[in-house]
């Protein structure tokens, strides 16, 4: 399946506009595993004939890692650069597969003048199903035990718990919850820029503890909705030597696979 991914610049040259901008994010652009999530989401956008575009080379880091690491000056530089670019194209609606980008664009760009309707991809997929442009077939996941890991910036920070779970339930799978979930969810260990540094001394790495909670549910699949969570939970599975028996898939990948995209 050939992917159609127009850029805002190319549409502008043709005198056209996209109804929504897909913010790919650094992980979705450069990380080998996360690029598969990006492709899965684009396949769904193409399949549903959604009018979308990406910034391409004009997209810069949202500034989330800099802000979490305490460099407010760098964050504001990155944010203002992005806001200038987005406003040039008259962008009003953004969807992203990264909760870190989602939280930053939605909650922290407005104070710098960037006002957009920002959606996480699980919310967007749910809206596509509601309007009838996307249908989900249970098929290959029917009866599978799937546990969902709540990304911090999706769940506890923005109170989005239902959208990803409703998508998993559409797969006719058995949704099993971890000991710590929803408002009591446990971080994967990557938040607060921890992804890019060694952890402080302690009894156990956070991602190992979270993976243990996931494995306690005896899942066939651990569903994620964040590229950083995906990486940390994958490392956790490798630590437990379970990477061949339990899969970690993004919700977008589950939906794309169920439609044979």
N, C-alpha and C positions, 0 to 999 in steps of 0.2 A: 504494500500500500504506500503510494507516494504521498508524502506529507506536504500540504500547502500551508506555508507560514509567511504571510505578507508582513512587511514592515510598515510602520506609520509613514516613513519617508516615501516608500514606493506608492502607497495609496494617495498621499498628498500630491505626488507628481501626476497621478491619473485623475485628480480632482475628486477623490473618493474619501470616505471616512468609515472607520470601523465602529461598531456599536460598543465594543469592549476591548480593552487592552489587556493582553496576557503578560503580566510581570513575571518573567522567568526566574529571576534571582540568580545569585552567584552559584549556589549549589546546583541548581537546575541547568545552569549553562556550562559548568566546568567539571563537576563531579561525575565520574563514570556511572555510578549507580543512579544518581539523581537524574541524569539525562534520560534514563529509561522512563522515569515518572513523567518528565516533560513530554516525551514522545507519546506516552499513553494518553495524556490529557489532550494533546493536539489531535490525536486520532479521533477522540470523542468530539472535539470541536469541529473537525472536518466532517465526521459522520453525521452530525446534527446540522450541518450547514450554518454554523454560527459565524456571524460577521465579527471577526476579531483581527488583531494585528499585534505585533511585538515591536519593541523599540530597537531590537537588534544591537548593533554596536553603540547605539546612543544610550543604552541602559547602563547605569552605573550601580554600584552597591547601594542599597537603601540606607546604609549608615548604621544599621542595627548593631553589628559587632563593635564598632567604634564607640557607640553610646554605652553599651553594656560594659565595655572595658574602661569607661570613665573619660573618654576623649570627646567631650561635648563639642569642642571646636571643629574637629574632623567630621563629626556627625552632621553638624549644621552646614559645613561646606558641601558634603555629599548630598544632603537633602535639598539644599537650594539649587544645586546643579540639576538634580532630577526634576524638581518642581518647575524650573525654567523650561526644561525640555518638554515635559508633559503639557504645560500651559501653552507652549508654542503650537502644539497639535490640537489644542482644545479638548483634551482628554477629560471625561467626566466619570467614567466607570472603569474599574480595574479588577481583574481576578488574578490570584496568585496561588501557587501550590505550596508556598512556604509560609507557615504561620508567623515567622519572625518578620518577614517582609510585610505580611498582612497587618500585624499589630503596629508596625512602625508607620506604614502608609496611612492606616486608618486613624490612629490615635495621636501620632506625634508630628505628622506633616502639617495638620491644620494650623498649629501655632506658628508655623513658618510660612503660612499662606497657601499651602497645598490642600485644597478641599476637593475630595473625590469620593464617589461611592465605591468602597472597597469590599470585595467578597473573597472568602476563602474558596478553594475549588470544590470542597464538599458542599458548600452552600449553593454554588453555581450549578453543580451537577444535580442537586436536589430540585432546583428551579427548572432545569431542562426536563426533568422527569414530570414535574407538575404541569408544565405547559404542553407536554405530549411529544416533544421533539426527540426525547431519549427514552427508549424502552430497555428494561433490564431483564435478561433471561437468567433464571437461577442456574439451570443446567450443571455446569462443571463444578459448582461450589455447593450444590444441594447436599445438606446433611453434614457439611464440613464444620468442625468446631473452629470458630474464629474469635479471637480476643482482640479488642481494640485498645491501643495505647493512646491516651489523651495527651496531645502536645500541650505544653504549658501555655503557650501564647494563643492557642485556639480555645482550650478549655477553661482553665482557671482565670486567665487574664481577660478573655472575651466572652465567657459563658456560652460557648458553642459546643454543646454536647450531643444534641439530637441529630444534627445533619449527617455526620459520618455514620452514626449507628443506623439511621433509617436506610442509608444506602446499602449497608451490609445486610440488613434484614431483607432487602429486595432480592438478594441473591439466594434466598431460601436456605441460608446457612444458619447454624446454631450459634448465636452470639453469646459468648460466655465472658463475664466480667472478672477483672482482676480484683484482688483484695483492696488495692488503692485505685479508685477510679473516679471519674467526673470531678466533683469539687474537692475530693480528697486524692486526686491523682498524684502520681510521683514522677518527678522529672527524669528524663532519660540520662541526664548528666551533661548535656551539651549546652544548656541555657546559660545566659549571663556571660557569654563569650568563653565558657569553660571548654567548648569544643576545640579551642585553639591553644590550650595550655595544659600543663600537667596538673592533676588534681592535688589538693592539699592532703597532707597525711591523715589517714583515717583507718577505720576497720575494714571497709569494703568500698569498691568503686560503685557509684550510683547506678551505672548501667548494668552492672552485674546483679545488684539487688532488684532492679526493675525486671530484668530478664528472668530471674528466679520467680518473681510474682507471675509473670506471663506463663512460664512453664508449669506452674502449679495448676493452671486451668486445663492442662493437657490439650493444648490447641493443635490443630493441623496448620493453622496460619495465624501469624501475628499481623494485624492490620495497623498501618501507620498513616499519618496524614501530614508528615513533615520530613523533609530529606535528612535533617540532622538526627531526628529520632530514629529514622531508618538505619543510619550508619551506626549509631550507638547500640541499638538493639541487635544489629547484625554482629557487632563485635562481642556482645554479650552471649549470643548463641554459639559463636566460635569458642569462647571461653569455656562453655558448658559442653562443647563437642556435639551440638545439636543442629548445626547449620544444614545438615543433609536430611534431617527428619522433620524440621519445622521451617516453613517459609515465612519471610517477611515481605509483605507487599503493601504498596500504597493503595488507598481506596480507589484512586483513578485507575490503577493497574487492574484491580479486581473488576471494575465496571467495564474497562476496555476488553479484558479477557473474556468476560461473560458474553460479550457481543461479538467475539471472534474478530476483533479489530487488530 
